[in-house]
Amino acid sequence: MLLEIKNLYVKYGNIEALHGISFHVNQGEIVTLIGSNGAGKTTTLHTITRVPPPEGPKVFQGDILYKGESLLNMEAHMIVQTCKIALAPEGRHIFGNLTVEENLKLATFARKDHDKVSKDYKRVYDLFPRMAERRNQRSESLSGGEQQMLAVGRALMTGCNFILLDEPSMGLAPLLMYEMFRTLKKLNEEGMTILLIEQNARLALKFAHRAYVLDTGEIVMEGPAQELADNPEVQKAYLG
Ligand code: ATP
């Protein structure tokens, strides 16, 4: 087990957002959390990557274990550097006034494996040729879908082998959406572990190995992704 979330309670100020959730991610898996707006999906990712309060959620009970060790007292930058977990936020959170390449470079600042960094640039540009074409363009002038690619690219440039993806399909036209998911599948086949949250539950369940359904801060269902996709309750509530 790579990541284990144990009975986690989280709040923003006095408002409780997660009420004792438990789930895990095994090495090499693609796991997805699906759920409606406000269910707590982004909160879960921000808790794991330790986005600090006041914007970030505060854990008041439970634990987050990475290879059996608690992450609760670790700061966000240490999570990336030592645990190799990177967050690819929604595309609009990239640095708009920097170019594509500058955004990618920023993610490498703490890396000492310089040979691998050059290979990772190549990998990102191979995976997302559009980023190679736009490498000197300011990121704010990228389309929504291109910003999404950049957010994923930036997570890859950290050198992490576990990525948390926040709505990678957001703003992508259907064709690009499938392309993005094919790219993610390829990364997974090369050894990347992925925890994915998605509004597009149908797509996420098609692509993930296992899934959890989050409903107002609680996990209400879990299982192999295909099984959940075939479940009439899930179909009615989340697959429209
Ligand atoms: P969506 O799919 O709409 O992005 P989500 O499942 O990702 O939803 P979260 O963004 O995690 O849901 O929100 C869970 C709850 O926590 C919501 O009630 C939300 O209003 C609240 N919340 C999220 N971020 C903050 C914050 N920074 N401060 C206060 N409350 C927050």
Boltz pocket constraint, residues with backbone or C-beta under 6 A from the ligand:
constraints:
  - pocket:
      binder: B
      contacts: [[A, 12], [A, 15], [A, 17], [A, 35], [A, 36], [A, 37], [A, 38], [A, 39], [A, 40], [A, 41], [A, 42], [A, 43], [A, 44], [A, 54], [A, 55], [A, 56], [A, 199]]
      max_distance: 6.0
